Amino acid sequence: MHDDPAKEAVEHLQQAALEIIKATRAFLDLAEELVSDPSPLLAVGQLVGDLAAKGRAAATGGVGGQTPPSAQGAPTVQHIRVS
């Protein structure tokens, strides 16, 4: 352990700054790769779009591909009069 707390604090800050610089370099390297060859990013975007379309189709298509009553214009709530 150091005798001088100020010196120890500066050393910690220096190490933290160096780690931030390393992380920024790694991020910039990745960004450069994606700019040079965007196909991995486009593939992920296509996958997300396909999943969204399938989810939307499942939500509106009902079970077994049948259109649910709510999508056919029928009321989704049945009101029953009790006298």
A tleap script that builds the chain and sets N, CA, C and O, in Angstrom:
source leaprc.protein.ff14SB
mol = sequence {
  NMET HIE ASP ASP PRO ALA LYS GLU ALA VAL
  GLU HIE LEU GLN GLN ALA ALA LEU GLU ILE
  ILE LYS ALA THR ARG ALA PHE LEU ASP LEU
  ALA GLU GLU LEU VAL SER ASP PRO SER PRO
  LEU LEU ALA VAL GLY GLN LEU VAL GLY ASP
  LEU ALA ALA LYS GLY ARG ALA ALA ALA THR
  GLY GLY VAL GLY GLY GLN THR PRO PRO SER
  ALA GLN GLY ALA PRO THR VAL GLN HIE ILE
  ARG VAL CSER
}
set mol.1.N position { 0.842 -1.183 0.000 }
set mol.1.CA position { 0.000 0.000 0.000 }
set mol.1.C position { 0.887 1.245 0.000 }
set mol.1.O position { 1.986 1.233 0.555 }
set mol.2.N position { 0.409 2.302 -0.617 }
set mol.2.CA position { 1.180 3.535 -0.721 }
set mol.2.C position { 1.010 4.377 0.538 }
set mol.2.O position { -0.010 4.327 1.226 }
set mol.3.N position { 2.041 5.141 0.802 }
set mol.3.CA position { 1.976 6.051 1.950 }
set mol.3.C position { 1.233 7.335 1.593 }
set mol.3.O position { 0.664 7.990 2.466 }
set mol.4.N position { 1.239 7.688 0.326 }
set mol.4.CA position { 0.628 8.950 -0.103 }
set mol.4.C position { -0.703 8.662 -0.807 }
set mol.4.O position { -0.701 8.138 -1.920 }
set mol.5.N position { -1.839 8.993 -0.181 }
set mol.5.CA position { -3.148 8.718 -0.788 }
set mol.5.C position { -3.359 9.457 -2.116 }
set mol.5.O position { -4.028 8.940 -3.011 }
set mol.6.N position { -2.792 10.661 -2.246 }
set mol.6.CA position { -2.953 11.425 -3.485 }
set mol.6.C position { -2.260 10.701 -4.639 }
set mol.6.O position { -2.797 10.619 -5.744 }
set mol.7.N position { -1.071 10.181 -4.374 }
set mol.7.CA position { -0.331 9.463 -5.417 }
set mol.7.C position { -1.084 8.193 -5.815 }
set mol.7.O position { -1.146 7.856 -6.997 }
set mol.8.N position { -1.650 7.496 -4.845 }
set mol.8.CA position { -2.415 6.284 -5.118 }
set mol.8.C position { -3.653 6.611 -5.961 }
set mol.8.O position { -3.992 5.870 -6.884 }
set mol.9.N position { -4.319 7.714 -5.641 }
set mol.9.CA position { -5.498 8.123 -6.399 }
set mol.9.C position { -5.133 8.439 -7.843 }
set mol.9.O position { -5.859 8.063 -8.764 }
set mol.10.N position { -4.021 9.121 -8.046 }
set mol.10.CA position { -3.575 9.455 -9.401 }
set mol.10.C position { -3.267 8.181 -10.189 }
set mol.10.O position { -3.617 8.078 -11.365 }
set mol.11.N position { -2.616 7.216 -9.546 }
set mol.11.CA position { -2.302 5.954 -10.216 }
set mol.11.C position { -3.579 5.220 -10.646 }
set mol.11.O position { -3.638 4.654 -11.738 }
set mol.12.N position { -4.587 5.234 -9.789 }
set mol.12.CA position { -5.862 4.599 -10.140 }
set mol.12.C position { -6.519 5.314 -11.316 }
set mol.12.O position { -7.055 4.675 -12.222 }
set mol.13.N position { -6.473 6.635 -11.294 }
set mol.13.CA position { -7.054 7.403 -12.392 }
set mol.13.C position { -6.309 7.152 -13.699 }
set mol.13.O position { -6.922 7.078 -14.764 }
set mol.14.N position { -4.981 7.019 -13.615 }
set mol.14.CA position { -4.202 6.726 -14.814 }
set mol.14.C position { -4.589 5.360 -15.393 }
set mol.14.O position { -4.767 5.220 -16.603 }
set mol.15.N position { -4.717 4.365 -14.528 }
set mol.15.CA position { -5.101 3.031 -14.992 }
set mol.15.C position { -6.497 3.049 -15.612 }
set mol.15.O position { -6.743 2.411 -16.635 }
set mol.16.N position { -7.397 3.783 -14.982 }
set mol.16.CA position { -8.757 3.882 -15.518 }
set mol.16.C position { -8.743 4.571 -16.887 }
set mol.16.O position { -9.443 4.144 -17.804 }
set mol.17.N position { -7.963 5.616 -17.020 }
set mol.17.CA position { -7.877 6.331 -18.298 }
set mol.17.C position { -7.309 5.424 -19.383 }
set mol.17.O position { -7.782 5.447 -20.518 }
set mol.18.N position { -6.294 4.624 -19.042 }
set mol.18.CA position { -5.716 3.701 -20.016 }
set mol.18.C position { -6.733 2.642 -20.450 }
set mol.18.O position { -6.768 2.262 -21.620 }
set mol.19.N position { -7.553 2.167 -19.521 }
set mol.19.CA position { -8.594 1.191 -19.861 }
set mol.19.C position { -9.650 1.809 -20.768 }
set mol.19.O position { -10.134 1.155 -21.692 }
set mol.20.N position { -10.006 3.047 -20.515 }
set mol.20.CA position { -10.974 3.741 -21.371 }
set mol.20.C position { -10.408 3.895 -22.780 }
set mol.20.O position { -11.130 3.722 -23.762 }
set mol.21.N position { -9.126 4.218 -22.882 }
set mol.21.CA position { -8.478 4.357 -24.194 }
set mol.21.C position { -8.482 3.018 -24.926 }
set mol.21.O position { -8.758 2.974 -26.125 }
set mol.22.N position { -8.182 1.926 -24.224 }
set mol.22.CA position { -8.193 0.595 -24.848 }
set mol.22.C position { -9.598 0.245 -25.341 }
set mol.22.O position { -9.764 -0.266 -26.449 }
set mol.23.N position { -10.594 0.521 -24.523 }
set mol.23.CA position { -11.977 0.219 -24.907 }
set mol.23.C position { -12.396 1.050 -26.122 }
set mol.23.O position { -13.072 0.545 -27.018 }
set mol.24.N position { -12.001 2.303 -26.150 }
set mol.24.CA position { -12.336 3.171 -27.276 }
set mol.24.C position { -11.672 2.678 -28.551 }
set mol.24.O position { -12.287 2.687 -29.617 }
set mol.25.N position { -10.408 2.245 -28.447 }
set mol.25.CA position { -9.720 1.685 -29.618 }
set mol.25.C position { -10.454 0.459 -30.154 }
set mol.25.O position { -10.650 0.320 -31.362 }
set mol.26.N position { -10.857 -0.427 -29.242 }
set mol.26.CA position { -11.562 -1.639 -29.657 }
set mol.26.C position { -12.878 -1.280 -30.347 }
set mol.26.O position { -13.231 -1.879 -31.363 }
set mol.27.N position { -13.597 -0.312 -29.804 }
set mol.27.CA position { -14.852 0.132 -30.408 }
set mol.27.C position { -14.607 0.732 -31.786 }
set mol.27.O position { -15.348 0.441 -32.725 }
set mol.28.N position { -13.582 1.561 -31.920 }
set mol.28.CA position { -13.286 2.179 -33.208 }
set mol.28.C position { -12.834 1.144 -34.235 }
set mol.28.O position { -13.158 1.268 -35.416 }
set mol.29.N position { -12.090 0.127 -33.803 }
set mol.29.CA position { -11.692 -0.958 -34.711 }
set mol.29.C position { -12.919 -1.686 -35.235 }
set mol.29.O position { -13.011 -1.986 -36.425 }
set mol.30.N position { -13.854 -1.966 -34.347 }
set mol.30.CA position { -15.092 -2.630 -34.749 }
set mol.30.C position { -15.889 -1.749 -35.703 }
set mol.30.O position { -16.404 -2.230 -36.712 }
set mol.31.N position { -15.992 -0.471 -35.389 }
set mol.31.CA position { -16.721 0.459 -36.258 }
set mol.31.C position { -16.069 0.520 -37.638 }
set mol.31.O position { -16.766 0.560 -38.651 }
set mol.32.N position { -14.746 0.526 -37.682 }
set mol.32.CA position { -14.042 0.554 -38.962 }
set mol.32.C position { -14.325 -0.721 -39.773 }
set mol.32.O position { -14.521 -0.654 -40.986 }
set mol.33.N position { -14.346 -1.864 -39.111 }
set mol.33.CA position { -14.655 -3.116 -39.792 }
set mol.33.C position { -16.072 -3.096 -40.361 }
set mol.33.O position { -16.302 -3.545 -41.484 }
set mol.34.N position { -17.019 -2.576 -39.583 }
set mol.34.CA position { -18.407 -2.524 -40.046 }
set mol.34.C position { -18.594 -1.550 -41.197 }
set mol.34.O position { -19.440 -1.769 -42.065 }
set mol.35.N position { -17.815 -0.479 -41.213 }
set mol.35.CA position { -17.900 0.464 -42.329 }
set mol.35.C position { -17.285 -0.165 -43.574 }
set mol.35.O position { -17.810 -0.009 -44.676 }
set mol.36.N position { -16.171 -0.878 -43.398 }
set mol.36.CA position { -15.507 -1.522 -44.532 }
set mol.36.C position { -16.332 -2.675 -45.086 }
set mol.36.O position { -16.402 -2.854 -46.301 }
set mol.37.N position { -16.960 -3.460 -44.209 }
set mol.37.CA position { -17.767 -4.605 -44.627 }
set mol.37.C position { -19.029 -4.653 -43.773 }
set mol.37.O position { -19.037 -5.284 -42.717 }
set mol.38.N position { -20.100 -3.989 -44.222 }
set mol.38.CA position { -21.319 -3.923 -43.412 }
set mol.38.C position { -22.185 -5.177 -43.473 }
set mol.38.O position { -23.255 -5.199 -42.865 }
set mol.39.N position { -21.761 -6.223 -44.185 }
set mol.39.CA position { -22.617 -7.403 -44.345 }
set mol.39.C position { -23.016 -8.057 -43.021 }
set mol.39.O position { -24.164 -8.485 -42.906 }
set mol.40.N position { -22.136 -8.163 -42.003 }
set mol.40.CA position { -22.616 -8.745 -40.739 }
set mol.40.C position { -23.724 -7.912 -40.096 }
set mol.40.O position { -24.682 -8.458 -39.550 }
set mol.41.N position { -23.588 -6.612 -40.163 }
set mol.41.CA position { -24.604 -5.728 -39.592 }
set mol.41.C position { -25.907 -5.822 -40.379 }
set mol.41.O position { -26.992 -5.817 -39.798 }
set mol.42.N position { -25.796 -5.907 -41.695 }
set mol.42.CA position { -26.992 -6.042 -42.523 }
set mol.42.C position { -27.678 -7.378 -42.278 }
set mol.42.O position { -28.907 -7.458 -42.295 }
set mol.43.N position { -26.890 -8.431 -42.051 }
set mol.43.CA position { -27.474 -9.748 -41.762 }
set mol.43.C position { -28.247 -9.718 -40.444 }
set mol.43.O position { -29.325 -10.303 -40.344 }
set mol.44.N position { -27.705 -9.045 -39.446 }
set mol.44.CA position { -28.405 -8.925 -38.162 }
set mol.44.C position { -29.686 -8.125 -38.354 }
set mol.44.O position { -30.729 -8.484 -37.806 }
set mol.45.N position { -29.617 -7.057 -39.118 }
set mol.45.CA position { -30.806 -6.259 -39.387 }
set mol.45.C position { -31.873 -7.061 -40.112 }
set mol.45.O position { -33.060 -6.936 -39.808 }
set mol.46.N position { -31.461 -7.881 -41.065 }
set mol.46.CA position { -32.399 -8.725 -41.793 }
set mol.46.C position { -33.039 -9.743 -40.858 }
set mol.46.O position { -34.244 -9.988 -40.930 }
set mol.47.N position { -32.228 -10.337 -39.976 }
set mol.47.CA position { -32.743 -11.309 -39.016 }
set mol.47.C position { -33.782 -10.675 -38.095 }
set mol.47.O position { -34.841 -11.254 -37.851 }
set mol.48.N position { -33.474 -9.493 -37.591 }
set mol.48.CA position { -34.417 -8.793 -36.711 }
set mol.48.C position { -35.705 -8.462 -37.467 }
set mol.48.O position { -36.799 -8.598 -36.919 }
set mol.49.N position { -35.577 -8.035 -38.708 }
set mol.49.CA position { -36.763 -7.737 -39.517 }
set mol.49.C position { -37.608 -8.979 -39.769 }
set mol.49.O position { -38.836 -8.925 -39.704 }
set mol.50.N position { -36.941 -10.106 -40.060 }
set mol.50.CA position { -37.678 -11.354 -40.282 }
set mol.50.C position { -38.408 -11.797 -39.017 }
set mol.50.O position { -39.563 -12.219 -39.068 }
set mol.51.N position { -37.719 -11.696 -37.887 }
set mol.51.CA position { -38.356 -12.071 -36.616 }
set mol.51.C position { -39.554 -11.168 -36.311 }
set mol.51.O position { -40.586 -11.640 -35.833 }
set mol.52.N position { -39.415 -9.892 -36.584 }
set mol.52.CA position { -40.524 -8.961 -36.346 }
set mol.52.C position { -41.703 -9.296 -37.248 }
set mol.52.O position { -42.854 -9.261 -36.811 }
set mol.53.N position { -41.419 -9.622 -38.504 }
set mol.53.CA position { -42.500 -9.975 -39.435 }
set mol.53.C position { -43.193 -11.254 -38.995 }
set mol.53.O position { -44.419 -11.345 -39.063 }
set mol.54.N position { -42.435 -12.236 -38.550 }
set mol.54.CA position { -43.036 -13.482 -38.079 }
set mol.54.C position { -43.863 -13.255 -36.820 }
set mol.54.O position { -44.935 -13.839 -36.662 }
set mol.55.N position { -43.366 -12.409 -35.928 }
set mol.55.CA position { -44.122 -12.092 -34.724 }
set mol.55.C position { -45.412 -11.369 -35.045 }
set mol.55.O position { -46.458 -11.641 -34.455 }
set mol.56.N position { -45.327 -10.448 -35.984 }
set mol.56.CA position { -46.524 -9.705 -36.393 }
set mol.56.C position { -47.528 -10.653 -37.049 }
set mol.56.O position { -48.729 -10.557 -36.799 }
set mol.57.N position { -47.037 -11.568 -37.889 }
set mol.57.CA position { -47.922 -12.524 -38.551 }
set mol.57.C position { -48.559 -13.456 -37.528 }
set mol.57.O position { -49.741 -13.780 -37.634 }
set mol.58.N position { -47.791 -13.882 -36.550 }
set mol.58.CA position { -48.347 -14.766 -35.517 }
set mol.58.C position { -49.380 -14.031 -34.676 }
set mol.58.O position { -50.385 -14.616 -34.271 }
set mol.59.N position { -49.138 -12.755 -34.413 }
set mol.59.CA position { -50.065 -11.989 -33.586 }
set mol.59.C position { -51.361 -11.702 -34.319 }
set mol.59.O position { -52.423 -11.651 -33.698 }
set mol.60.N position { -51.295 -11.516 -35.612 }
set mol.60.CA position { -52.502 -11.181 -36.363 }
set mol.60.C position { -53.100 -12.382 -37.075 }
set mol.60.O position { -54.245 -12.330 -37.524 }
set mol.61.N position { -52.329 -13.474 -37.185 }
set mol.61.CA position { -52.805 -14.634 -37.920 }
set mol.61.C position { -53.570 -15.618 -37.075 }
set mol.61.O position { -54.260 -16.481 -37.617 }
set mol.62.N position { -53.472 -15.520 -35.770 }
set mol.62.CA position { -54.178 -16.441 -34.900 }
set mol.62.C position { -53.569 -17.825 -34.933 }
set mol.62.O position { -52.490 -18.027 -35.491 }
set mol.63.N position { -54.265 -18.783 -34.330 }
set mol.63.CA position { -53.799 -20.159 -34.263 }
set mol.63.C position { -54.017 -20.844 -35.589 }
set mol.63.O position { -55.094 -20.733 -36.175 }
set mol.64.N position { -53.012 -21.551 -36.074 }
set mol.64.CA position { -53.149 -22.296 -37.324 }
set mol.64.C position { -53.333 -21.413 -38.538 }
set mol.64.O position { -53.832 -21.878 -39.563 }
set mol.65.N position { -52.947 -20.160 -38.452 }
set mol.65.CA position { -53.054 -19.254 -39.579 }
set mol.65.C position { -54.448 -18.682 -39.780 }
set mol.65.O position { -54.680 -17.965 -40.753 }
set mol.66.N position { -55.380 -18.979 -38.885 }
set mol.66.CA position { -56.732 -18.442 -39.001 }
set mol.66.C position { -56.763 -17.037 -38.437 }
set mol.66.O position { -56.071 -16.726 -37.467 }
set mol.67.N position { -57.548 -16.216 -39.036 }
set mol.67.CA position { -57.669 -14.848 -38.563 }
set mol.67.C position { -58.536 -14.826 -37.309 }
set mol.67.O position { -59.655 -15.339 -37.327 }
set mol.68.N position { -58.039 -14.241 -36.225 }
set mol.68.CA position { -58.838 -14.180 -35.008 }
set mol.68.C position { -60.048 -13.278 -35.199 }
set mol.68.O position { -60.040 -12.404 -36.066 }
set mol.69.N position { -61.094 -13.482 -34.392 }
set mol.69.CA position { -62.314 -12.669 -34.538 }
set mol.69.C position { -62.041 -11.176 -34.455 }
set mol.69.O position { -62.684 -10.397 -35.159 }
set mol.70.N position { -61.109 -10.761 -33.617 }
set mol.70.CA position { -60.842 -9.332 -33.474 }
set mol.70.C position { -60.315 -8.738 -34.774 }
set mol.70.O position { -60.560 -7.566 -35.062 }
set mol.71.N position { -59.590 -9.536 -35.564 }
set mol.71.CA position { -59.070 -9.034 -36.830 }
set mol.71.C position { -60.129 -9.062 -37.916 }
set mol.71.O position { -59.970 -8.404 -38.944 }
set mol.72.N position { -61.211 -9.813 -37.709 }
set mol.72.CA position { -62.294 -9.896 -38.687 }
set mol.72.C position { -63.337 -8.807 -38.466 }
set mol.72.O position { -64.307 -8.724 -39.218 }
set mol.73.N position { -63.156 -7.989 -37.466 }
set mol.73.CA position { -64.099 -6.926 -37.195 }
set mol.73.C position { -65.132 -7.304 -36.156 }
set mol.73.O position { -65.950 -6.467 -35.775 }
set mol.74.N position { -65.119 -8.532 -35.689 }
set mol.74.CA position { -66.066 -8.962 -34.658 }
set mol.74.C position { -65.617 -8.391 -33.315 }
set mol.74.O position { -64.421 -8.204 -33.087 }
set mol.75.N position { -66.565 -8.115 -32.431 }
set mol.75.CA position { -66.173 -7.583 -31.122 }
set mol.75.C position { -65.355 -8.608 -30.335 }
set mol.75.O position { -65.583 -9.813 -30.439 }
set mol.76.N position { -64.428 -8.126 -29.570 }
set mol.76.CA position { -63.588 -9.022 -28.773 }
set mol.76.C position { -64.171 -9.257 -27.390 }
set mol.76.O position { -63.739 -10.165 -26.681 }
set mol.77.N position { -65.149 -8.447 -27.001 }
set mol.77.CA position { -65.787 -8.597 -25.694 }
set mol.77.C position { -67.272 -8.846 -25.928 }
set mol.77.O position { -67.919 -8.122 -26.684 }
set mol.78.N position { -67.799 -9.860 -25.284 }
set mol.78.CA position { -69.221 -10.158 -25.426 }
set mol.78.C position { -69.938 -9.584 -24.206 }
set mol.78.O position { -69.612 -9.925 -23.069 }
set mol.79.N position { -70.895 -8.731 -24.443 }
set mol.79.CA position { -71.660 -8.134 -23.363 }
set mol.79.C position { -72.900 -8.993 -23.106 }
set mol.79.O position { -73.687 -9.231 -24.023 }
set mol.80.N position { -73.073 -9.443 -21.906 }
set mol.80.CA position { -74.219 -10.290 -21.536 }
set mol.80.C position { -75.076 -9.502 -20.553 }
set mol.80.O position { -74.599 -9.063 -19.507 }
set mol.81.N position { -76.346 -9.329 -20.905 }
set mol.81.CA position { -77.255 -8.612 -20.008 }
set mol.81.C position { -77.750 -9.561 -18.931 }
set mol.81.O position { -78.173 -10.680 -19.224 }
set mol.82.N position { -77.697 -9.121 -17.714 }
set mol.82.CA position { -78.202 -9.893 -16.588 }
set mol.82.C position { -79.375 -9.104 -16.010 }
set mol.82.O position { -79.229 -7.934 -15.654 }
set mol.83.N position { -80.548 -9.755 -15.919 }
set mol.83.CA position { -81.701 -9.023 -15.387 }
set mol.83.C position { -82.146 -9.598 -14.069 }
set mol.83.O position { -83.105 -9.107 -13.473 }
savepdb mol mol.pdb
quit
